[in-house]
Amino acid sequence: MNNLTKLAYLVVIAVWSTTPLAIKWSSVGIHPLWGSAIRILIATVCILLIIRVWRQPIPLHLTALKNYLAGGLGLFGGLIFVYTGAAFVPSGLISVLYGLSPILSGVLAYYLIDDPPFSVSKWLALVFSVMGLAVIFSDDIQLSEKLIFGVVLVLISVLFFCLSAVLIKRYQHDGHPLAQTTGSLLVCLPLFLISASTVADDVNYSDIQMTTKLSIIYLAIVGSIIGMLCYYYVLNKMSPSSVALITVITPVIALFLGVNFNGEVFSSWSYAGVFMILVGLAVFNWGDRYITGRAPTG
């Protein structure tokens, strides 16, 4: 593994670990729909400039258009729900819930693109992760109905993210990652602007905290462009098991960041539920290798 691949791998970990906290900060003093819309607008403008400088063509055949539509709708649905849910859910828990995406993607891929069925270890991982969610719910449902509402919104966001990823694979083509990213952003940008326009927003933008402004810029440039491009690069250069490790590492880092930089508090039961979900992710990613003695197939 060369130094560029190592750097891209570390960038993906850093971006995925910090994105949940940045989402929370980007909505302070501004409606979440406006925060997400501004983020996508900045990201779209930046990537169009990159496309123009690099003279990267954007394929417009039918399969490519379906690919962009799948990416754009997933980006829109995923961000709308996670931005709204972030007002009620600790940033560390958002990362943990998004860590479930490989498991949910596997279920959707089985039904939508005929991926191999789950092995025994993968079903075990699914059960363990659901039990972890149940532990979190059983502890917090008595403390905050808003938290449960937020968790449901984030899980819907994860569903959109996973469905989008599976459909992108279904309509896969030979386009450059820059073209894929550009097409997806162009599809979802009008949806974000329309959604934001339906929300009354009387905020004086000159009074918005600098932290909020910097978070939106960070999410637009680093989260929506650099992180995505590095992830595509890592997928092409590293083994699936190494890439899968990202989904186990990032929730731990995100929990640490949320507790230490955003004052987030978790009960012992919440930590137990998070631990069960992380164990489920580990079993899902590597269980076939160590339980059955063979490489994973699905």
Secondary structure, DSSP 4 states (H G I P E B T S, - for coil): --HHHHHHHHHHHHHHHHHHHHHHHHTTTS-HHHHHHHHHHHHHHHHHHHHHHHT-----SHHHHHHHHHHHHHHHHHHHHHHHHTTTS-HHHHHHHHTTHHHHHHHHHHHHS-PPPP-HHHHHHHHHHHHHHHHHHHHHTTT-HHHHHHHHHHHHHHHHHHHHHHHHHHT--S--HHHHHHHHHHHHHHHHHHHHHTS-----GGGS-HHHHHHHHHIIIIIIIIHHHHHHHHHHHS-HHHHHHHHHHHHHHHHHHHHHHS-----HHHHHHHHHHHHHHHHHHHHHHHHSSS----
